[in-house]
Amino acid sequence: MAKKQMMLYADEQLMERLNTLAVKFGRKSGNFVAVEILEQYADFWEDAEAGKQAIVEQQRAGMYQTTGFYARGKASRGEIEKVKKDAQSRKKNR
């Protein structure tokens, strides 16, 4: 595989830690340790981010569905009154 160069800006403490780990485990440099870590955890990170996005999309869909329900006038009078009372009690508690 062809290698390409990338410039990363990282905290000095992290760079020192990577260099220390390189010495401790017999790697050439902290850069090699960083690349190894990135290779091993990139898939995990990708799955975690996809999961976060899915959760946000579900929340948005639920919010739009609920908001649309009231906006279209589909709620019963009792539900509307309940929501109004709840909003008023929240204002009083501020």
C-alpha positions as CSV (number, residue, x, y, z in Angstrom):
1,M,0.0,0.0,0.0
2,A,1.3,3.4,-0.9
3,K,2.0,5.7,2.0
4,K,0.9,9.3,2.1
5,Q,1.9,12.0,4.6
6,M,-0.6,13.8,6.8
7,M,0.2,16.6,9.2
8,L,-1.6,16.3,12.6
9,Y,-1.7,18.9,15.3
10,A,-2.0,17.3,18.7
11,D,-1.5,18.3,22.3
12,E,2.1,18.0,23.5
13,Q,1.1,15.7,26.3
14,L,-0.4,13.3,23.8
15,M,2.7,13.4,21.6
16,E,4.9,12.7,24.6
17,R,2.6,9.8,25.6
18,L,2.8,8.3,22.1
19,N,6.6,8.6,22.1
20,T,6.8,6.9,25.6
21,L,4.6,4.1,24.3
22,A,6.8,3.6,21.3
23,V,9.9,3.2,23.5
24,K,8.0,0.9,25.9
25,F,6.7,-1.4,23.2
26,G,9.6,-1.3,20.8
27,R,8.1,0.8,18.0
28,K,10.2,3.1,15.8
29,S,8.4,6.3,16.9
30,G,5.3,7.8,18.3
31,N,4.1,8.4,14.8
32,F,4.1,4.6,14.2
33,V,2.1,4.1,17.4
34,A,-0.4,6.8,16.3
35,V,-0.9,5.1,12.9
36,E,-1.4,1.7,14.5
37,I,-4.0,3.1,16.9
38,L,-5.8,4.8,14.1
39,E,-5.8,1.7,11.9
40,Q,-7.2,-0.4,14.7
41,Y,-9.9,1.9,16.0
42,A,-11.1,3.6,12.8
43,D,-13.9,1.0,12.2
44,F,-15.1,1.3,15.8
45,W,-15.2,5.1,15.6
46,E,-17.1,4.9,12.3
47,D,-19.7,2.5,13.8
48,A,-20.1,4.8,16.9
49,E,-20.6,7.9,14.8
50,A,-23.2,6.1,12.5
51,G,-25.0,5.1,15.7
52,K,-25.0,8.6,17.0
53,Q,-26.4,9.9,13.7
54,A,-29.1,7.3,13.7
55,I,-30.2,8.3,17.2
56,V,-30.4,11.9,16.3
57,E,-32.4,11.2,13.1
58,Q,-34.9,9.1,15.2
59,Q,-35.2,11.9,17.7
60,R,-35.8,14.4,14.9
61,A,-38.4,12.2,13.2
62,G,-40.2,11.8,16.5
63,M,-40.1,15.5,17.2
64,Y,-41.4,16.4,13.7
65,Q,-44.1,13.8,14.0
66,T,-45.3,15.1,17.3
67,T,-45.1,18.8,16.3
68,G,-46.9,18.0,13.0
69,F,-49.7,16.2,15.0
70,Y,-50.5,19.4,16.9
71,A,-49.9,21.7,13.9
72,R,-52.4,19.8,11.8
73,G,-55.1,20.1,14.4
74,K,-55.4,16.4,15.0
75,A,-55.1,16.6,18.8
76,S,-58.2,16.4,20.9
77,R,-59.4,19.4,23.0
78,G,-58.3,17.5,26.2
79,E,-54.8,17.0,24.9
80,I,-54.5,20.7,23.8
81,E,-55.7,21.9,27.2
82,K,-53.3,19.5,28.9
83,V,-50.4,20.9,26.9
84,K,-51.5,24.5,27.6
85,K,-51.7,23.9,31.4
86,D,-48.3,22.2,31.3
87,A,-46.8,25.2,29.5
88,Q,-48.4,27.6,32.0
89,S,-47.1,25.7,35.0
90,R,-43.6,25.7,33.6
91,K,-43.8,29.5,33.2
92,K,-44.9,29.9,36.8
93,N,-42.0,27.7,38.1
94,R,-39.3,29.8,36.4
